[in-house]
């Protein structure tokens, strides 16, 4: 299905915003960089330094041996890699043939003519099996012109994780499809169930990719939206206001200590260390919680993202491969993308590193692979269901002017989302009311409305 058609933003506007695309979700140190230029039998790949990417770097000699194509890697922390990608792709410098981009950036980059379409390659590469890619992933990497501009390396949604043993000890049952009000009631009952344990962990750390990611899914299912179909800002509307007051109230009453400084990493630590009974966050967290040596391995249950007015509420995110339009070696770049996102690569990772390390969340066949299913038995089915039920083009109860579940797919959203998150985090800290935070946030959003109204 095509993403909603809308007028292409002014290139100058997109260029100005390119350097601010996405706040960091990951952290890490510099890993290394390839120095030689692409050309001949080599390509340059610029990618984020998360563990699955660095594992790919180690396995890349297999690709070179099979194809004769040398891969020069530049591997950087997320903030640095995004800045470098935006500079090279916006200027069409052509220094890098392939880069890691998310489903937030790919439609924006495609609209500005910075990416090479992939439909022509998919058509000539039946072994890649594009139809095996989960539909929400394909849709999220398709631009408004109906063409495909990215291939996912791995994907995720969001769901609710909870301590089965704690619930059993308290005589509580987690609903198969909980509402947020049910979650709030349960949080009150399990708060203090064990010494130092709080009822729930929810991100309060400022950042569009930190607190605003889960909070925006709550806004969607409470009937709110950032902008209506005509680009009118809606941050003081009842849906947005009710969702934010609920979220702030829940985390203040039954959430983790230090909530205004708590993001994904802090909530992961709290859950691992037994300091929280529930956690709503990325499906990718389950693999870490169920890893060998985890104190909570086998103690956790998983249910879909809580809802109120919608049938589903989980977000959709993928690290994907994009080929620069100015690449001098697009054919060789596609061979790399096809290898890195293909079924055979998953088999290679499973056989060399272990099936729990497979970059999952993108292919239907992964979830029928008996080795992977056995390794990820606790969460793999729920993860697949969460991704397949994600609705990036229709995440709420009203029409939207742009796609996106936990974001609005426009260049300006990274700055807007981060500034709004700072106001709401201040409310979590008790430094201002939610009403005050949203009034300021509405004024910020109205500046965006003026740019887009009438498009």
C-alpha angles and dihedrals in degrees: 000000000000121000114246111284117241137159115281111254116244109278091229090055092049092046091053092050096042094088092057099050110141130348116245119280095171135042135202147126133276110283106183145292138233113232109191121087124248120258139103108022098347138080133193119232123192114196146162118262102239118137097258091052094049088050088055089053089056091050096045094095085070088060092048091050091051098044108019089236115132116214120212108200129205107190119187142160114274100260092048095044093050092051091049093046093049092050096047097041097041091052092040087227091158094216090129124044097191133023138177110253132167131232087259095061103034097072090046093049091046093053089054093051095246098124136066113237115241104203092093091053094046090052091055095042108061090163089068089066101209092188089064089066108098110260098238089054093051091048094048091054094048117095129219090269089065094247127126116242105170145036120213122242092189136340143205144187129187134261143161119270121196142173107257093192093053092049091049092050090052093045092243129143124208110222115240089236107021127196120222091249090056089050091051091051091049092047090058091051097049096040104118094008087138128020109285094002120137125201099245144355119223125170115260098164112117117251135099088244094043118045097000093060097065094030092055090055088054090049090052095053093043088060098260135124138184093236134008121232091277093052094255108154112246106185094120094044118116095255095052092041096048092048094049094047089049093049095045092045094049095049092044094049103037106005134105124292113259091026096162088062097040121107134154095301095049094048089048090054092047092051093045092048095048095250095126134039098206137025130186111203148100120342087227088072091072093071089056094046092048096044121124109276096024110138090221098045108137094009097090136092127197131210133170122279108285116258142196113176100003131066093233135016109178119128127234125228135161138175102221140175121252126187116218114240089226094054112134090208108042093149092054089042089057091051088057093046091048091051096044094049097034133109092248092059091055089052090050093052092046093051097043105032107017133274094263087067095057112124094242134171097077111070130056090212091063089067093053094048104109093210093054094041090054094047094047098032095133096060114003097096093046090048092053092048091050093052094045093050094050113115109201093170096042110024100147144032098276138049115276129212093221136021124256137103105207092019142029108245099235127107093243094060097085092062094039094046093049094049092048090048090055090056093048093044086055088056090051088053090052095243094122140001124267088243090057092046093051094045089057091043092052090056090053092049093048089064088061091046090059090056095050108031112119096020 
